[in-house]
Amino acid sequence: MTGQRHSIKIFGCVDVLTARFYYRRRDTVFNALTYLAFLEQVARHYYPQPVIWIQDNASYHKDGRVLEWFEENRDWWTVVNLPPYSPEFNAAEPLWHHVRMTGTHNRYFTSAVELVQTLVRVFRSMQQRPAQIRGYLQPFV
């Protein structure tokens, strides 16, 4: 995509015990509403099982609507906020590295569509074969 910089917005999380990976692509922005949609997507997979949700310090994580959602679901959903500027404590970070190395590193994409197709291929592979990412999660178990 010569001369253009496109960004693809993707929420992602991983269950460190099972290596199940969930993602949601957004065409717009990261904000409280798009984050809430992602939380709802993940919640459907777990409710009513207990969840410990570890998140970084993105501004939309502290939005009143998000905090209200956490409060409404506190019986089964526990939130832990990472210290600021500490990606080394975020289990999803090694997975983003895996995505870059296996999908996008040192590659030229002729269009945003081609980039999205590549990302979806890598994500589906991670979902279908969790063993390929389990090693990245060992430090967090």
FENRANOR-V65191 format. One record per pair of residues at least 4 apart in sequence whose C-alpha atoms are under 8 Angstrom apart, sorted by sequence separation. I is the first residue (numbers start at 1). GAP is how many residues later the second one is. D is the distance in whole Angstrom. If there is no record, write none. Layout:
# FENRANOR-V65191
i-><I/I>
gap-><GAP/GAP>
d-><D/D>
This chain:
# FENRANOR-V65191
i-><1/15/16/26/30/31/32/33/34/35/36/37/38/39/40/41/42/43/46/57/58/59/62/63/64/65/66/67/68/69/70/73/74/82/86/91/92/93/94/95/96/97/98/99/100/101/110/111/112/113/114/115/116/117/118/119/120/121/122/123/124/125/126/129/130/131/133/134/137/14/15/29/30/46/56/57/61/62/88/99/100/109/14/15/55/60/61/87/109/126/14/70/82/126/13/14/26/70/82/12/13/70/12/13/12/104/11/12/10/11/10/11/24/104/10/11/23/103/104/9/10/103/8/9/8/9/8/9/103/9/22/99/102/9/99/11/53/55/57/99/35/51/52/53/54/55/56/57/35/50/51/52/53/54/55/56/57/11/49/50/51/52/53/54/55/56/57/32/48/50/52/54/56/31/32/47/30/36/32/35/56/32/36/32/56/55/98/54/95/95/94/94/91/91/91/89/16/14/14/13/12/23/21/21/22/6/21/1/20/1/2/8/1/21/1/20/1/19/18/19/19/19/18/16/19/16/16/17/16>
gap-><4/4/4/4/4/4/4/4/4/4/4/4/4/4/4/4/4/4/4/4/4/4/4/4/4/4/4/4/4/4/4/4/4/4/4/4/4/4/4/4/4/4/4/4/4/4/4/4/4/4/4/4/4/4/4/4/4/4/4/4/4/4/4/4/4/4/4/4/4/5/5/5/5/5/5/5/5/5/5/5/5/5/6/6/6/6/6/6/6/6/7/7/7/7/8/8/8/8/8/9/9/9/10/10/11/11/12/12/13/13/14/14/14/14/15/15/15/15/15/16/16/16/17/17/18/18/19/19/19/20/20/20/20/21/23/24/24/24/24/24/25/25/25/25/25/25/25/25/26/26/26/26/26/26/26/26/26/27/27/27/27/27/27/27/27/27/27/28/28/28/28/28/28/29/29/29/30/30/31/31/31/33/33/34/34/35/35/36/38/41/42/43/45/46/49/51/75/77/78/79/80/100/102/105/105/106/106/107/107/108/108/108/109/109/110/110/111/111/112/112/114/115/116/118/118/121/124/124/125>
d-><7/5/8/8/6/6/6/6/6/6/6/6/6/6/6/7/7/6/7/7/8/7/7/6/6/6/6/6/6/6/6/6/6/7/7/7/6/6/6/6/6/6/6/5/5/5/7/7/6/6/6/6/6/6/6/6/6/6/6/6/6/6/5/8/6/8/7/7/7/6/5/8/7/7/8/8/6/6/7/7/5/6/6/7/8/7/8/7/6/7/4/7/7/7/6/6/8/8/8/7/5/7/6/7/4/8/5/7/7/5/6/6/6/8/4/8/8/6/8/6/6/6/7/5/7/6/7/7/6/7/7/7/7/7/6/8/7/7/7/8/7/6/6/6/6/6/6/7/8/5/5/5/5/5/5/5/8/7/7/6/6/6/6/6/6/7/6/5/6/8/7/7/7/5/7/8/8/6/6/8/8/7/8/6/7/7/8/8/7/7/6/8/8/6/6/8/7/7/6/6/7/8/8/7/8/7/6/7/6/6/8/7/5/8/6/6/8/5/8/7/7/6/8/8/7/6/7/7/6>
